[in-house]
């Protein structure tokens, strides 16, 4: 086969592979209905860095964060801060979760915007940031954005205990 005949086939193959890779889901977000983080389901998979023995991503916190206060989850007073400004329907929002103890990233932190049932919610998996000793997660706000929408945070402790609670998000004032 001549080199001029191989090139178009090689380009077609490269484009197909690139297209498939671009369609892979983000490790921080679980699509609604996937059941990956549903109550009683197996834990979300760790990041590639964590699976390789790392401690997860280290985020620089360059974005603005607004302190939301404390969320009591069982015996733990968890500090929350919202990143990326007030909620906007259908847009990504960030949450910084600071545990009252240092665990080196051993706790699994999940969060979403919506209701306790997680219906139609995109569930974000917290990435441990060692430089801040906290967890950063991202979730999509529902569209439409109802008055009942809350940040829901689930901690899965190293011993398997799961704790769930909610906190009011930062919203635009009208």
CORHUWO-V426589 format. One record per pair of residues at least 24 apart in sequence whose ideal C-beta (glycine too) atoms are under 7 Angstrom apart, sorted by the first residue. I is the first residue (numbers start at 0). J is the second residue. If there is no record, write none. Layout:
((I	J) (I	J))
This chain:
((26	124) (27	123) (27	124) (27	126) (27	136) (27	137) (28	121) (28	123) (28	137) (29	121) (29	122) (30	121) (31	119) (31	120) (31	121) (36	109) (36	122) (37	117) (42	107) (42	155) (43	107) (43	109) (43	124) (46	126) (54	103) (54	104) (54	127) (54	129) (55	104) (55	126) (55	127) (56	126) (56	128) (57	128) (57	129) (57	130) (58	126) (58	128) (58	135) (60	131) (62	93) (64	95) (65	169) (67	166) (67	169) (70	152) (70	164) (70	166) (71	164) (72	152) (72	154) (72	162) (72	164) (73	162) (75	99) (75	162) (77	152) (79	150) (79	166) (81	168) (81	169) (85	169) (85	170) (85	171) (86	140) (86	144) (86	168) (86	169) (86	170) (87	140) (88	140) (88	141) (88	142) (88	143) (88	144) (89	139) (89	140) (89	142) (90	140) (91	137) (91	139) (92	138) (92	140) (93	135) (93	137) (94	136) (94	150) (95	133) (95	135) (96	125) (96	133) (96	134) (96	136) (96	152) (97	133) (101	132) (105	157) (106	154) (106	155) (106	156) (106	157) (107	155) (108	134) (108	136) (108	152) (108	154) (109	153) (110	136) (110	138) (110	150) (110	151) (110	152) (111	138) (111	151) (112	138) (112	140) (112	141) (112	148) (112	150) (112	168) (113	141) (113	148) (113	151) (114	147) (115	151) (115	165))
